[in-house]
Every structure is written in structure tokens, then in C-alpha cells.
Amino acid sequence: MPDTMNVPQTVPAAHPAAPAAHPATHPAVPAGAIVWGDAFCSEGANCFRFGLDDAGRAYIGSTLTPGEYVSDSVEALRALISAVKSGAADHLL
């Protein structure tokens, strides 16, 4: 059963090396609550989960840090997952 997380009113400062997001296409705070699906876990407590907000934006978050997540469009998330499945991140393993 998915849980609903209320989004904090403040957003932590971006890492200095991270590129700035374009505010028109990548809002820092979702319009409403994020509805998270069940977590995907590997060995130990390494769990990630996917979520959607009321505006249809996609999120990837860790169960260890529930207030931190990566957000983009559903299409971008789909492209990321396809790239990972095809081996684009194998060098990280």
C-alpha cells in the first residue's frame, strides 16, 4: 500500500557541483503530496522507491532519507530506467 509524504516547505540548498534546475521545467517542490509505491530493496537496507505527485512528476527516493529525492518528468524517469537496464550504469557496480 503506498504511503503519502507531505512535502517540506523548505528545500535544502543544492550541492555546489550540481547544475541548477530550470524553474519552469524542474520545480524544486512538488505541487502536492508525493504518493510513493512499495520500496525496491537489495541486500541489507538499500531500498529505493518511486513516486508521483499531483502534477504527474516522477520521483526516486531512498527509504533511508525520505525527505530527499530526485525528480523529473515521467518520460525522463522512463529513459533513465531504460538506460540502466541496457547497461549504461554497469561501470558503477
C-alpha positions as YAML, in Angstrom:
chain: A
units: angstrom
residues:
- id: 1
  name: MET
  ca: [0.00, 0.00, 0.00]
- id: 2
  name: PRO
  ca: [1.59, 3.33, -0.99]
- id: 3
  name: ASP
  ca: [2.15, 5.95, 1.62]
- id: 4
  name: THR
  ca: [1.74, 9.68, 1.18]
- id: 5
  name: MET
  ca: [4.50, 12.01, 2.25]
- id: 6
  name: ASN
  ca: [3.85, 15.69, 2.86]
- id: 7
  name: VAL
  ca: [6.50, 17.78, 1.20]
- id: 8
  name: PRO
  ca: [8.52, 20.15, 3.40]
- id: 9
  name: GLN
  ca: [8.08, 23.86, 2.81]
- id: 10
  name: THR
  ca: [11.82, 24.44, 2.51]
- id: 11
  name: VAL
  ca: [14.20, 22.85, 0.05]
- id: 12
  name: PRO
  ca: [17.82, 22.11, 1.03]
- id: 13
  name: ALA
  ca: [20.49, 24.07, -0.83]
- id: 14
  name: ALA
  ca: [21.80, 22.34, -3.93]
- id: 15
  name: HIS
  ca: [25.23, 20.77, -3.93]
- id: 16
  name: PRO
  ca: [27.73, 23.31, -5.37]
- id: 17
  name: ALA
  ca: [28.74, 20.89, -8.14]
- id: 18
  name: ALA
  ca: [25.15, 20.15, -9.15]
- id: 19
  name: PRO
  ca: [23.76, 22.02, -12.16]
- id: 20
  name: ALA
  ca: [20.94, 24.43, -11.41]
- id: 21
  name: ALA
  ca: [17.50, 23.23, -12.43]
- id: 22
  name: HIS
  ca: [15.41, 25.34, -14.75]
- id: 23
  name: PRO
  ca: [12.49, 26.56, -12.60]
- id: 24
  name: ALA
  ca: [9.91, 26.41, -15.41]
- id: 25
  name: THR
  ca: [10.51, 22.73, -16.18]
- id: 26
  name: HIS
  ca: [12.02, 21.36, -12.95]
- id: 27
  name: PRO
  ca: [10.24, 22.78, -9.90]
- id: 28
  name: ALA
  ca: [12.09, 22.12, -6.63]
- id: 29
  name: VAL
  ca: [8.94, 21.42, -4.61]
- id: 30
  name: PRO
  ca: [6.00, 19.38, -5.94]
- id: 31
  name: ALA
  ca: [2.56, 20.93, -6.13]
- id: 32
  name: GLY
  ca: [1.12, 18.43, -3.66]
- id: 33
  name: ALA
  ca: [1.93, 15.28, -1.77]
- id: 34
  name: ILE
  ca: [4.11, 12.59, -3.29]
- id: 35
  name: VAL
  ca: [2.43, 9.18, -3.41]
- id: 36
  name: TRP
  ca: [5.17, 6.57, -3.04]
- id: 37
  name: GLY
  ca: [4.96, 2.99, -4.25]
- id: 38
  name: ASP
  ca: [6.42, -0.02, -2.47]
- id: 39
  name: ALA
  ca: [10.18, 0.08, -1.92]
- id: 40
  name: PHE
  ca: [12.60, -1.97, -4.04]
- id: 41
  name: CYS
  ca: [15.26, -3.40, -1.72]
- id: 42
  name: SER
  ca: [18.54, -5.19, -2.33]
- id: 43
  name: GLU
  ca: [20.71, -6.81, 0.32]
- id: 44
  name: GLY
  ca: [20.52, -5.10, 3.68]
- id: 45
  name: ALA
  ca: [18.66, -1.80, 3.93]
- id: 46
  name: ASN
  ca: [19.41, -0.40, 0.46]
- id: 47
  name: CYS
  ca: [15.84, 0.47, -0.54]
- id: 48
  name: PHE
  ca: [14.64, 2.84, -3.24]
- id: 49
  name: ARG
  ca: [11.10, 3.79, -4.15]
- id: 50
  name: PHE
  ca: [9.30, 5.55, -6.97]
- id: 51
  name: GLY
  ca: [6.59, 8.14, -6.56]
- id: 52
  name: LEU
  ca: [4.30, 10.55, -8.40]
- id: 53
  name: ASP
  ca: [2.84, 13.89, -7.36]
- id: 54
  name: ASP
  ca: [-0.48, 15.52, -8.26]
- id: 55
  name: ALA
  ca: [1.10, 17.17, -11.32]
- id: 56
  name: GLY
  ca: [2.34, 13.83, -12.70]
- id: 57
  name: ARG
  ca: [6.05, 14.39, -12.00]
- id: 58
  name: ALA
  ca: [8.11, 11.30, -11.17]
- id: 59
  name: TYR
  ca: [10.34, 10.84, -8.11]
- id: 60
  name: ILE
  ca: [13.05, 8.41, -6.99]
- id: 61
  name: GLY
  ca: [13.83, 8.39, -3.30]
- id: 62
  name: SER
  ca: [15.63, 6.32, -0.68]
- id: 63
  name: THR
  ca: [13.86, 4.93, 2.35]
- id: 64
  name: LEU
  ca: [16.90, 5.96, 4.43]
- id: 65
  name: THR
  ca: [16.42, 9.67, 3.63]
- id: 66
  name: PRO
  ca: [12.68, 10.15, 2.99]
- id: 67
  name: GLY
  ca: [12.87, 13.93, 2.50]
- id: 68
  name: GLU
  ca: [15.48, 13.70, -0.27]
- id: 69
  name: TYR
  ca: [14.68, 12.62, -3.80]
- id: 70
  name: VAL
  ca: [15.39, 13.09, -7.49]
- id: 71
  name: SER
  ca: [12.53, 14.47, -9.58]
- id: 72
  name: ASP
  ca: [11.89, 14.82, -13.29]
- id: 73
  name: SER
  ca: [9.21, 14.07, -15.85]
- id: 74
  name: VAL
  ca: [7.83, 10.55, -16.22]
- id: 75
  name: GLU
  ca: [9.44, 10.42, -19.68]
- id: 76
  name: ALA
  ca: [12.87, 11.26, -18.22]
- id: 77
  name: LEU
  ca: [12.45, 8.62, -15.50]
- id: 78
  name: ARG
  ca: [11.46, 6.06, -18.15]
- id: 79
  name: ALA
  ca: [14.59, 6.94, -20.19]
- id: 80
  name: LEU
  ca: [16.80, 6.62, -17.08]
- id: 81
  name: ILE
  ca: [15.41, 3.19, -16.21]
- id: 82
  name: SER
  ca: [15.80, 2.00, -19.82]
- id: 83
  name: ALA
  ca: [19.42, 3.19, -19.88]
- id: 84
  name: VAL
  ca: [20.21, 1.45, -16.59]
- id: 85
  name: LYS
  ca: [18.56, -1.76, -17.81]
- id: 86
  name: SER
  ca: [20.61, -1.65, -21.02]
- id: 87
  name: GLY
  ca: [23.87, -1.43, -19.06]
- id: 88
  name: ALA
  ca: [24.66, 2.30, -19.01]
- id: 89
  name: ALA
  ca: [25.41, 2.16, -15.27]
- id: 90
  name: ASP
  ca: [27.21, -1.22, -15.19]
- id: 91
  name: HIS
  ca: [30.54, 0.50, -14.59]
- id: 92
  name: LEU
  ca: [29.20, 1.62, -11.19]
- id: 93
  name: LEU
  ca: [28.71, -1.97, -9.99]
...
